[in-house]
Amino acid sequence: MLSHYICTSSFNREINHKQMQNKIIVLDFGSQYTQLIGRRVRELNVYCEIHPFYNIPEIDAGVKGVILSGSPSSVMDEKAPAPDLSKIPPQIPILGVCYGAQYIAKLSGGVVEASETREYGRAMLEMLDNENPLFAELGKGSQVWMSHGDTIVSLPDDFKIIAGTRDVKIAGYFLASKNIYGIQFHPEVYHTSQGAQILRNFVVDICGCVQDWSPASFIASTVEDLRAQIGDDKVVLGLSGGVDSSVAAMLLHKAIGKNLSCIFVDNGLLRKNEFASVLESYKHMGLNVTGVNAGSLFLKELAGVSDPETKRKIIGRVFIEVFDAEAHKIQNVKWLAQGTIYPDVIESVSVNGPSATIKSHHNVGGLPETMKLKVIEPLKLLFKDEVRRVGHELKISLNILGRHPFPGPGLAIRILGDITPQKVALLQEVDSVFIEGLRRNGLYDKVWQAGAILLPIQSVGVMGDERTYESVVALRAVQSTDGMTADWVHLPYEFLANISNEIINKVRGVNRVVYDISSKPPATIEWE
């Protein structure tokens, strides 16, 4: 993406009319699990949007229900999130989750207090009203995941308690007169064993949503919308070889054919032989792709730069300059297509506004004014795994769909410290040995993302009868769904031992290999 700070309202205007007739709205109070709620609803094949609590969208006829998320805030805080729920029509079912449930209870005259025993982690539902539609087909003793310091201690008389645990008397409630449900646990996390059933009960049975949100329906409606929006105009798209840009390209190709031009820029920081192999893979997809070899320019601009944020900004600036120059060679281009996906949209309108910078995306910074292109983002409704499912429906090669995510700045942020052509060549060789080893041993598809990092240190070693003082590399392999959280992969010891030996034997200049066993959070997937 060249820029992902777009507003949710513009995003909504482009949704196909049929899709708008059947959706769930999630109001985000800042919970780390909010995106999971959206994902779980999507997994039910029901379209779902996430909005910050302070920007409740128009509740039109297409909205079938509203879910209020959890929050790191306390409802007793002076500046706690406090949306005006009167904007939600009374006939629309509401489900409050954790903070959402506490906020509704307090707003209605109930009492919420700081709990003497903060409940965090697994708990069992010891009291359960199976007659209530929210808990249909659930069993007593069902495991749920708690994460709250406050607790609801009393409710107004017209509220009915429908669930409780050993420590939390009011784990769930129901207000029949307004079709409102509240639960003080998180159904969206996998630790709640029947959470998917609870969400299904709410979304499908209580809200009456039709389960018609599927890759095929998304493709059909999106292609129709793209044709209507673009017409006979020309579009340019920056390809990366990754899943998002490839799926975006195929959707546009399906909609406008030869009026799409794609540009793939080699920044000199790709994996070994990746520029040629990616261009070759696109030949079989019928896409009009131009490859630009600009590696020497990027490396020249990065010379002597060690600060990771500065490296990212340099790469972003040079990329835009190269892309802009190449795009100007195409006559009468009116649109720039981007592979923006839904988490980027959500992030840009988060409850705290655009989040504090952890690390800049390599192309964030905007387009040069001389391009004067309108932006189109065909994937901005989708989570990462949904993008892959759409790609499968489009029959895109598994070599592309199964490709591990690779950072936009490439090896620049896997080389800690300054960047030189020699360091890039060394890390490309190490990375190649690691990735090919994963493929050879049937492990590549069991890992979400893997790579090697060149550390800015050297260590003492012994090779033959000689003492060495050479580079250290770290190997990283993680399992994730969308990169928001990640766990390190427990690769077999025998594999790690063999790969370590292979790297040290084959790559001159490396005498020590370490394996990164940090999860996200607290660590990030990349080191810079």
LUMTORZA-830206 format. One record per residue (C-alpha): chain; x, y, z; residue number from 1. Coordinates in steps of 0.05 Angstrom, whole numbers. Layout:
BEGIN
chain, X, Y, Z, resi
A, X, Y, Z, NUM $
...
end
This chain:
BEGIN
chain, X, Y, Z, resi
A, 0, 0, 0, 1 $
A, 23, 71, -14, 2 $
A, -24, 99, 37, 3 $
A, -76, 66, 82, 4 $
A, -105, 123, 122, 5 $
A, -175, 122, 93, 6 $
A, -240, 131, 130, 7 $
A, -291, 77, 143, 8 $
A, -346, 120, 114, 9 $
A, -315, 121, 45, 10 $
A, -306, 47, 51, 11 $
A, -380, 37, 65, 12 $
A, -403, 75, 4, 13 $
A, -372, 25, -43, 14 $
A, -404, -38, -13, 15 $
A, -451, -74, -59, 16 $
A, -524, -59, -43, 17 $
A, -540, -133, -32, 18 $
A, -484, -140, 18, 19 $
A, -511, -81, 58, 20 $
A, -577, -116, 69, 21 $
A, -547, -166, 118, 22 $
A, -492, -143, 166, 23 $
A, -470, -138, 238, 24 $
A, -438, -75, 267, 25 $
A, -384, -82, 320, 26 $
A, -370, -20, 362, 27 $
A, -297, -20, 383, 28 $
A, -280, 3, 454, 29 $
A, -206, -12, 445, 30 $
A, -203, -85, 463, 31 $
A, -145, -127, 437, 32 $
A, -198, -177, 416, 33 $
A, -243, -131, 375, 34 $
A, -216, -155, 308, 35 $
A, -228, -227, 331, 36 $
A, -302, -211, 339, 37 $
A, -305, -187, 267, 38 $
A, -267, -248, 243, 39 $
A, -313, -297, 280, 40 $
A, -375, -264, 251, 41 $
A, -343, -268, 181, 42 $
A, -329, -342, 194, 43 $
A, -404, -351, 200, 44 $
A, -408, -324, 128, 45 $
A, -441, -260, 152, 46 $
A, -414, -192, 133, 47 $
A, -389, -150, 191, 48 $
A, -361, -80, 200, 49 $
A, -320, -52, 258, 50 $
A, -328, 21, 277, 51 $
A, -299, 62, 335, 52 $
A, -349, 72, 391, 53 $
A, -350, 147, 380, 54 $
A, -372, 141, 308, 55 $
A, -435, 98, 307, 56 $
A, -454, 91, 234, 57 $
A, -524, 100, 207, 58 $
A, -564, 39, 227, 59 $
A, -600, 26, 162, 60 $
A, -645, -32, 143, 61 $
A, -585, -75, 128, 62 $
A, -559, -76, 199, 63 $
A, -586, -137, 235, 64 $
A, -549, -131, 301, 65 $
A, -496, -93, 341, 66 $
A, -440, -121, 384, 67 $
A, -404, -78, 436, 68 $
A, -332, -100, 446, 69 $
A, -290, -105, 508, 70 $
A, -242, -50, 530, 71 $
A, -179, -39, 571, 72 $
A, -218, 18, 605, 73 $
A, -261, 14, 667, 74 $
A, -333, 38, 661, 75 $
A, -320, 76, 726, 76 $
A, -264, 118, 694, 77 $
A, -281, 190, 684, 78 $
A, -260, 186, 611, 79 $
A, -287, 117, 597, 80 $
A, -317, 104, 528, 81 $
A, -390, 124, 531, 82 $
A, -427, 120, 465, 83 $
A, -498, 144, 455, 84 $
A, -535, 78, 446, 85 $
A, -600, 115, 432, 86 $
A, -574, 119, 360, 87 $
A, -587, 44, 355, 88 $
A, -661, 32, 339, 89 $
A, -697, -8, 393, 90 $
A, -714, -66, 348, 91 $
A, -640, -81, 334, 92 $
A, -611, -136, 380, 93 $
A, -549, -116, 420, 94 $
A, -495, -161, 450, 95 $
A, -449, -130, 501, 96 $
A, -383, -166, 511, 97 $
A, -344, -154, 576, 98 $
A, -337, -77, 578, 99 $
A, -397, -73, 531, 100 $
A, -439, -113, 580, 101 $
A, -416, -72, 639, 102 $
A, -429, -6, 603, 103 $
A, -501, -27, 586, 104 $
A, -513, -50, 658, 105 $
A, -486, 14, 688, 106 $
A, -523, 58, 638, 107 $
A, -588, 21, 656, 108 $
A, -580, 33, 731, 109 $
A, -542, -29, 751, 110 $
A, -480, -30, 795, 111 $
A, -410, -44, 770, 112 $
A, -352, -48, 819, 113 $
A, -279, -65, 819, 114 $
A, -275, -139, 834, 115 $
A, -237, -162, 896, 116 $
A, -214, -222, 856, 117 $
A, -198, -200, 786, 118 $
A, -221, -256, 740, 119 $
A, -173, -270, 683, 120 $
A, -167, -335, 645, 121 $
A, -210, -397, 640, 122 $
A, -274, -405, 679, 123 $
A, -334, -452, 677, 124 $
A, -407, -433, 670, 125 $
A, -438, -464, 731, 126 $
A, -506, -431, 720, 127 $
A, -534, -430, 650, 128 $
A, -603, -415, 623, 129 $
A, -609, -460, 562, 130 $
A, -679, -433, 549, 131 $
A, -648, -367, 529, 132 $
A, -633, -365, 454, 133 $
A, -563, -338, 465, 134 $
A, -543, -402, 500, 135 $
A, -581, -452, 457, 136 $
A, -544, -518, 450, 137 $
A, -493, -500, 504, 138 $
A, -479, -546, 562, 139 $
A, -471, -530, 635, 140 $
A, -397, -530, 652, 141 $
A, -379, -498, 586, 142 $
A, -310, -465, 588, 143 $
A, -306, -389, 578, 144 $
A, -249, -338, 577, 145 $
A, -252, -281, 627, 146 $
A, -211, -217, 623, 147 $
A, -237, -163, 669, 148 $
A, -221, -126, 734, 149 $
A, -291, -97, 744, 150 $
A, -353, -139, 753, 151 $
A, -429, -128, 751, 152 $
A, -455, -137, 822, 153 $
A, -528, -119, 811, 154 $
A, -578, -107, 755, 155 $
A, -644, -70, 750, 156 $
A, -706, -113, 763, 157 $
A, -724, -121, 689, 158 $
A, -657, -154, 673, 159 $
A, -652, -230, 678, 160 $
A, -588, -266, 698, 161 $
A, -576, -323, 648, 162 $
A, -505, -346, 665, 163 $
A, -456, -347, 723, 164 $
A, -389, -377, 744, 165 $
A, -361, -395, 812, 166 $
A, -332, -325, 821, 167 $
A, -378, -283, 778, 168 $
A, -452, -287, 795, 169 $
A, -472, -246, 734, 170 $
A, -433, -275, 676, 171 $
A, -491, -264, 629, 172 $
A, -557, -226, 628, 173 $
A, -617, -212, 583, 174 $
A, -663, -152, 577, 175 $
A, -723, -179, 540, 176 $
A, -759, -112, 530, 177 $
A, -701, -85, 488, 178 $
A, -672, -150, 461, 179 $
A, -605, -136, 496, 180 $
A, -555, -189, 517, 181 $
A, -493, -180, 559, 182 $
A, -436, -229, 576, 183 $
A, -375, -216, 620, 184 $
A, -331, -264, 580, 185 $
A, -302, -266, 510, 186 $
A, -338, -313, 461, 187 $
A, -291, -291, 405, 188 $
A, -228, -325, 433, 189 $
A, -213, -398, 422, 190 $
A, -207, -409, 498, 191 $
A, -283, -402, 502, 192 $
A, -298, -472, 479, 193 $
A, -369, -458, 453, 194 $
A, -357, -385, 435, 195 $
A, -371, -397, 361, 196 $
A, -439, -427, 380, 197 $
A, -456, -367, 423, 198 $
A, -439, -319, 367, 199 $
A, -478, -361, 317, 200 $
A, -538, -360, 363, 201 $
A, -535, -285, 366, 202 $
A, -518, -269, 294, 203 $
A, -560, -322, 258, 204 $
A, -617, -340, 305, 205 $
A, -628, -276, 345, 206 $
A, -609, -225, 291, 207 $
A, -635, -266, 233, 208 $
A, -574, -257, 188, 209 $
A, -570, -298, 124, 210 $
A, -503, -334, 118, 211 $
A, -486, -312, 47, 212 $
A, -419, -276, 55, 213 $
A, -372, -321, 16, 214 $
A, -311, -315, -30, 215 $
A, -355, -328, -90, 216 $
A, -406, -275, -72, 217 $
A, -351, -226, -55, 218 $
A, -318, -236, -122, 219 $
A, -383, -228, -161, 220 $
A, -404, -165, -125, 221 $
A, -334, -134, -124, 222 $
A, -322, -146, -199, 223 $
A, -390, -115, -213, 224 $
A, -373, -54, -170, 225 $
A, -304, -46, -201, 226 $
A, -332, -46, -271, 227 $
A, -384, 6, -252, 228 $
A, -334, 50, -215, 229 $
A, -276, 47, -264, 230 $
A, -312, 41, -330, 231 $
A, -261, 46, -388, 232 $
A, -208, 81, -346, 233 $
A, -138, 54, -338, 234 $
A, -111, 29, -271, 235 $
A, -40, 20, -246, 236 $
A, -22, -28, -189, 237 $
A, 43, -40, -152, 238 $
A, 55, -115, -146, 239 $
A, 99, -145, -92, 240 $
A, 94, -219, -107, 241 $
A, 53, -228, -43, 242 $
A, -18, -251, -31, 243 $
A, -54, -184, -23, 244 $
A, -28, -149, -86, 245 $
A, -35, -212, -128, 246 $
A, -108, -223, -108, 247 $
A, -123, -149, -118, 248 $
A, -92, -154, -187, 249 $
A, -133, -215, -207, 250 $
A, -198, -182, -184, 251 $
A, -182, -120, -225, 252 $
A, -160, -163, -285, 253 $
A, -226, -200, -281, 254 $
A, -263, -134, -281, 255 $
A, -225, -90, -330, 256 $
A, -176, -136, -367, 257 $
A, -122, -101, -408, 258 $
A, -137, -33, -376, 259 $
A, -97, -57, -315, 260 $
A, -22, -46, -315, 261 $
A, 21, -75, -259, 262 $
A, 90, -53, -236, 263 $
A, 138, -97, -196, 264 $
A, 197, -59, -166, 265 $
A, 260, -96, -146, 266 $
A, 289, -55, -88, 267 $
A, 351, -98, -84, 268 $
A, 327, -125, -17, 269 $
A, 286, -184, -41, 270 $
A, 301, -257, -28, 271 $
A, 351, -294, -71, 272 $
A, 327, -298, -144, 273 $
A, 259, -271, -123, 274 $
A, 253, -216, -175, 275 $
A, 260, -265, -233, 276 $
A, 217, -320, -201, 277 $
A, 160, -272, -184, 278 $
A, 159, -243, -254, 279 $
A, 157, -314, -282, 280 $
A, 98, -333, -238, 281 $
A, 58, -273, -262, 282 $
A, 67, -292, -335, 283 $
A, 20, -351, -325, 284 $
A, -35, -306, -295, 285 $
A, -46, -263, -357, 286 $
A, -27, -199, -321, 287 $
A, 7, -141, -356, 288 $
A, 68, -134, -311, 289 $
A, 130, -90, -318, 290 $
A, 190, -107, -276, 291 $
A, 236, -50, -253, 292 $
A, 305, -67, -228, 293 $
A, 322, -9, -182, 294 $
A, 364, -46, -130, 295 $
A, 427, -3, -139, 296 $
A, 388, 61, -128, 297 $
A, 357, 36, -63, 298 $
A, 424, 10, -36, 299 $
A, 458, 76, -53, 300 $
A, 405, 116, -14, 301 $
A, 410, 68, 45, 302 $
A, 486, 71, 50, 303 $
A, 509, 85, 121, 304 $
A, 438, 87, 151, 305 $
A, 427, 44, 213, 306 $
A, 363, 71, 245, 307 $
A, 305, 24, 226, 308 $
A, 253, 78, 220, 309 $
A, 298, 120, 175, 310 $
A, 311, 58, 132, 311 $
A, 237, 47, 123, 312 $
A, 224, 120, 104, 313 $
A, 281, 120, 54, 314 $
A, 254, 57, 22, 315 $
A, 184, 86, 20, 316 $
A, 208, 150, -12, 317 $
A, 251, 116, -65, 318 $
A, 196, 66, -80, 319 $
A, 147, 123, -93, 320 $
A, 197, 158, -138, 321 $
A, 211, 95, -179, 322 $
A, 138, 76, -182, 323 $
A, 117, 146, -202, 324 $
A, 168, 149, -258, 325 $
A, 146, 82, -286, 326 $
A, 72, 99, -279, 327 $
A, 81, 162, -320, 328 $
A, 102, 119, -379, 329 $
A, 31, 91, -382, 330 $
A, -16, 137, -419, 331 $
A, -82, 163, -389, 332 $
A, -79, 126, -322, 333 $
A, -135, 150, -277, 334 $
A, -132, 102, -218, 335 $
A, -81, 73, -169, 336 $
A, -101, 5, -142, 337 $
A, -74, -18, -74, 338 $
A, -76, -82, -34, 339 $
A, -103, -50, 29, 340 $
A, -138, -102, 73, 341 $
A, -189, -92, 128, 342 $
A, -141, -91, 188, 343 $
A, -109, -29, 157, 344 $
A, -176, 5, 151, 345 $
A, -193, -12, 223, 346 $
A, -125, 12, 248, 347 $
A, -134, 79, 213, 348 $
A, -199, 92, 250, 349 $
A, -182, 59, 316, 350 $
A, -213, 83, 381, 351 $
A, -150, 124, 395, 352 $
A, -144, 151, 324, 353 $
A, -86, 127, 281, 354 $
A, -43, 86, 328, 355 $
A, 25, 109, 353, 356 $
A, 80, 88, 306, 357 $
A, 109, 20, 322, 358 $
A, 140, 17, 253, 359 $
A, 123, 52, 189, 360 $
A, 97, 13, 130, 361 $
A, 149, 18, 75, 362 $
A, 104, 58, 29, 363 $
A, 63, 99, 78, 364 $
A, 74, 172, 63, 365 $
A, 26, 185, 6, 366 $
A, 30, 195, -68, 367 $
A, 68, 251, -102, 368 $
A, 18, 304, -123, 369 $
A, 40, 298, -195, 370 $
A, 7, 230, -201, 371 $
A, -63, 258, -186, 372 $
A, -93, 188, -186, 373 $
A, -157, 165, -152, 374 $
A, -146, 106, -105, 375 $
A, -184, 41, -109, 376 $
A, -176, -15, -58, 377 $
A, -214, -79, -77, 378 $
A, -193, -118, -16, 379 $
A, -207, -68, 39, 380 $
A, -267, -109, 64, 381 $
A, -225, -171, 77, 382 $
A, -182, -200, 132, 383 $
A, -117, -236, 111, 384 $
A, -145, -306, 112, 385 $
A, -206, -283, 72, 386 $
A, -159, -255, 19, 387 $
A, -129, -324, 12, 388 $
A, -198, -356, 6, 389 $
A, -216, -307, -49, 390 $
A, -150, -324, -83, 391 $
A, -168, -397, -81, 392 $
A, -236, -381, -112, 393 $
A, -199, -342, -167, 394 $
A, -154, -404, -178, 395 $
A, -90, -366, -164, 396 $
A, -30, -412, -158, 397 $
A, -15, -442, -90, 398 $
A, 57, -418, -99, 399 $
A, 31, -348, -91, 400 $
A, -27, -359, -42, 401 $
A, 17, -402, 3, 402 $
A, 75, -354, 1, 403 $
A, 98, -330, 69, 404 $
A, 87, -256, 82, 405 $
A, 150, -216, 67, 406 $
A, 160, -145, 94, 407 $
A, 156, -88, 44, 408 $
A, 225, -62, 63, 409 $
A, 251, -132, 51, 410 $
A, 317, -152, 80, 411 $
A, 332, -80, 101, 412 $
A, 296, -93, 166, 413 $
A, 327, -162, 174, 414 $
A, 397, -132, 171, 415 $
A, 406, -98, 238, 416 $
A, 450, -37, 230, 417 $
A, 475, -8, 165, 418 $
A, 463, -41, 98, 419 $
A, 516, -60, 47, 420 $
A, 511, -102, -17, 421 $
A, 556, -154, 17, 422 $
A, 509, -160, 77, 423 $
A, 449, -167, 31, 424 $
A, 483, -222, -9, 425 $
A, 502, -259, 55, 426 $
A, 432, -256, 84, 427 $
A, 401, -277, 18, 428 $
A, 443, -340, 20, 429 $
A, 425, -355, 93, 430 $
A, 352, -342, 80, 431 $
A, 353, -387, 19, 432 $
A, 383, -445, 58, 433 $
A, 330, -436, 113, 434 $
A, 269, -430, 68, 435 $
A, 290, -486, 21, 436 $
A, 304, -529, 82, 437 $
A, 233, -517, 106, 438 $
A, 205, -536, 38, 439 $
A, 249, -598, 32, 440 $
A, 227, -623, 100, 441 $
A, 152, -610, 90, 442 $
A, 152, -554, 141, 443 $
A, 141, -492, 98, 444 $
A, 65, -497, 96, 445 $
A, 63, -509, 171, 446 $
A, 95, -441, 183, 447 $
A, 60, -375, 173, 448 $
A, 123, -334, 164, 449 $
A, 198, -350, 167, 450 $
A, 262, -314, 153, 451 $
A, 333, -300, 175, 452 $
A, 361, -239, 211, 453 $
A, 433, -215, 206, 454 $
A, 455, -190, 274, 455 $
A, 504, -131, 282, 456 $
A, 553, -173, 322, 457 $
A, 607, -224, 310, 458 $
A, 625, -284, 351, 459 $
A, 685, -328, 361, 460 $
A, 684, -396, 328, 461 $
A, 729, -453, 307, 462 $
A, 730, -480, 236, 463 $
A, 781, -535, 225, 464 $
A, 841, -515, 266, 465 $
A, 830, -441, 258, 466 $
A, 797, -390, 303, 467 $
A, 743, -349, 268, 468 $
A, 708, -284, 285, 469 $
A, 647, -280, 240, 470 $
A, 574, -261, 236, 471 $
A, 515, -287, 276, 472 $
A, 447, -300, 244, 473 $
A, 380, -312, 277, 474 $
A, 326, -355, 248, 475 $
A, 253, -337, 259, 476 $
A, 191, -379, 245, 477 $
A, 121, -360, 271, 478 $
A, 50, -386, 268, 479 $
A, -6, -335, 260, 480 $
A, -71, -321, 224, 481 $
A, -63, -248, 206, 482 $
A, 0, -224, 239, 483 $
A, -36, -188, 296, 484 $
A, -10, -240, 344, 485 $
A, 40, -295, 332, 486 $
A, 72, -355, 367, 487 $
A, 141, -382, 352, 488 $
A, 140, -449, 317, 489 $
A, 170, -509, 353, 490 $
A, 211, -533, 294, 491 $
A, 242, -602, 305, 492 $
A, 310, -601, 339, 493 $
A, 339, -646, 286, 494 $
A, 317, -598, 231, 495 $
A, 346, -538, 268, 496 $
A, 412, -575, 279, 497 $
A, 417, -594, 205, 498 $
A, 399, -524, 181, 499 $
A, 449, -492, 227, 500 $
A, 504, -538, 201, 501 $
A, 483, -525, 129, 502 $
A, 484, -450, 137, 503 $
A, 552, -449, 171, 504 $
A, 581, -497, 119, 505 $
A, 552, -463, 58, 506 $
A, 551, -388, 75, 507 $
A, 620, -359, 82, 508 $
A, 622, -307, 138, 509 $
A, 574, -340, 186, 510 $
A, 597, -382, 245, 511 $
A, 538, -381, 292, 512 $
A, 462, -392, 284, 513 $
A, 410, -378, 338, 514 $
A, 334, -390, 338, 515 $
A, 285, -336, 361, 516 $
A, 233, -364, 410, 517 $
A, 196, -298, 423, 518 $
A, 121, -292, 412, 519 $
A, 81, -230, 391, 520 $
A, 66, -196, 437, 521 $
A, 112, -176, 470, 522 $
A, 161, -183, 411, 523 $
A, 143, -164, 340, 524 $
A, 150, -214, 282, 525 $
A, 206, -173, 250, 526 $
A, 265, -149, 290, 527 $
A, 261, -78, 264, 528 $
end
